Amino acid sequence: MSTKNIILITLDGFRKDKIGLCPSLKSIKENSYYFSEMNTIAHYTFAAHHVIFSGMYPSCNGVDGYYKMFNFKKDEITTLAEMLRKNDYYTVSETLDESVLPRQGFDEYNLFDEKTVNLKKRHMELIKKLSKKEKFFAFLHFTDTHLHYVRDIVQKYEKSENDDEYYKSKKENNEKYNASVSSCDEYVSGIIQTLQESNLFEKTVLIFISDHGTGLGEKHGEKFYGVFVYENTINIFCIMHIPGKSPKIISKQCSTIDLFPTIAELAGIRIENKSKIQGQSLLYLIDDSSAKDREVFVETGGLYGPWPSPEKHNIFCVKIHGKKLIYNDAPQTWEFYDLKNDPNELHNIYDERSKQIGDLKRKLISHFKENKIITKLNENTS
Ligand SMILES: [Zn+2]
């Protein structure tokens, strides 16, 4: 296991419910471990990636706000790339901007201009080059779907007075989004083809995730993502192709904080300072049929929307066993959803007297305490 290469690909903003429109992505999904209840911890691009590369919640790694993109605690944290490089991996990153993920630990930290680049061609060539390395880790950022959909919408609804029209145009938004996914599938197919042609497919762990979903107007106030903590933006997917392993769907709940220890285990690396790493390897979820859902905590602070808070996260949720409790710190309101019976979160059934809700509240508050997250609920006690 430990001699394998690792490629981690983010399909930026790719919605889980669109995999079926992409034959190559669907095929690799069906031939891999598929984590159907994967959640992103902070659902905007750079906070999402700093969680993955640190294995820590945003408040612990420093990137816990839109305006804190460069606050990563680099002197205190060993990143995923650093750990792999220390263990003889040649490490490469391909992204569009330095804010997306920390530079430390990469032998090559390449930036591309998403407006002009042909990512399929570029990454196919990169993989061919990497095939000459003994052992490599590559992070590849595919930004086309995000770019096309968001650019389309931003251009159309540039003036905020047009916002209502956006939320009324769900069908049209959905069609626009669908039109943007074919380039993603061509990309996925190109990557897989290159791996096969370079004799790497059987020697490489290949992981596809999305960093967040993309709202299509389902929730008034959230044009794309990062404003609220509803399922359409936080519930993502993870496809993990490990050579020699039979495909399996893993429907236990988990999150992107688990990717760091998973990749370490796949690479045969013992994590040195384990106490700092907050997730758990996903491999236990695959092998242990009695494994339970993992508690998931998600947080954000919007750039826009009803309670913008780019300096500090102010919207939080805890999820377990199909139930979800949301806390909105600006108005100090709570929401509770039964996701099995109400997957679109249309009926807030929060009830102060419910024991189940009380239990989730305590979990959320102790999560705040453990991670030094300050909200109006605990600002006087911390
Ligand atoms: Zn993103």
Boltz pocket constraint, residues with backbone or C-beta under 6 A from the ligand:
constraints:
  - pocket:
      binder: B
      contacts: [[A, 12], [A, 13], [A, 44], [A, 45], [A, 46], [A, 146], [A, 211], [A, 212]]
      max_distance: 6.0
